[in-house]
Structures are given as C-alpha cells and as structure tokens.
C-alpha cells in the first residue's frame, strides 16, 4: 500500500461482535494526525454492538450473513463487492469471525490485516491463549498479520508480548492479551496509514 501525501488512508473495518478494537480505531481516527479514516464497517451478523458503535460514530455500515447465500463462495464474492464499493486502501478484520476467501483476497490480498491472540507462528486458530497456558509458555502475546489463505499464517506486521503469570487462568490471560492487542492494532494501523507498507514474501516493511 502506497500513501497519498496529506490525505488520510481510507479503511473498512469488518466485525462480528462487540467491536472493542473497532472502538479503539474510531477514537484514534478522530485525531487528524492518526492518518486514517474509517469509511465503512461491515459485519457477518445483525444486531451486534460493533455495528451500533459504528452507527453512533456516524460511520456507514453493511451486513452480509453467510446463511443468506447458497454457497460460501457467493458470500465471499458479495463481501468483496460490498467492501469494494468503499474503495478502501486498507481492510481491518477486527474480531471478524469468518475466513475470507479467494475472491476477496484476489481483490484485497496484501491489504487485509487481522489480529491473533498469540505470538505467531505459535498456537494458530481459535484457542491461542488456552493453548499457550496449557503448554506452559512464560511469554505469549498478540500478532498483527497480513491475511493470506491460511489460518493465522500470513506475513507478520507487528507483535506484542504479554507475560504469563503463575496465577493466570485462560480468562485473565486472554483479557491482558486483548488489551495489548488493541494498543498494537491502533499504533500499527496508524503507522500503516501514514507511511504505507510493502509485503515482500514474508517480510512486511513500512515505506517511510
């Protein structure tokens, strides 16, 4: 992604739930120096707090439920079209619980980022904090990566570490990871918006 000087980068955010990461991005975008503006928020379900947060902030929203389409491929193509209508420079999956497919990645590959609550490549999938705790690691964290066809396998943009305490449960550890993840997401999306970035193989480099 290459930046246009003095113009905020346009961002579409996709959500599936409460939208706490979205809220952090909304608040960051209120500062013109952040370098990004959220042009739309999309979801894969109705009546979620993430959509309500966007509406309260005056951001347009759209919803595309997988069950409304005959095939997953049709849903993927419709999602790609809905996002394309806003012509974003960056797409952020902020708690979006669906895997995007080949049509979507064909259009936006290299410009879609997602977070994972572990230090990739360790503990991919849905249960990163639980698996980190069970394995007995002393440090875990969160990863921001460029989405590819795999599950949490894309090139790494940023990582943040979180110590595992002796008293931790899955819930307490995951909550601390979420706090660190949110800060990392906001900081890094802002930098991506201001500087632009280049993906070369598995290396992600900022353009500044």
Secondary structure by P-SEA (a helix, b strand, c coil): ccccccccbbbbbbbcccaaaaaaaaaaacccccccccccccccccccaaaaaaaaacccbbbbbccccccaaaaaaaaaaaaaaacccbbbbccccccccaaaaaaccccccccccccccccccccaaaaaaaacccccbbbbbccccccccccccbbbbbbbcccccaaaaaaaaaaaaaaaaaaaaaaaaabbbbbcccbbbbcc
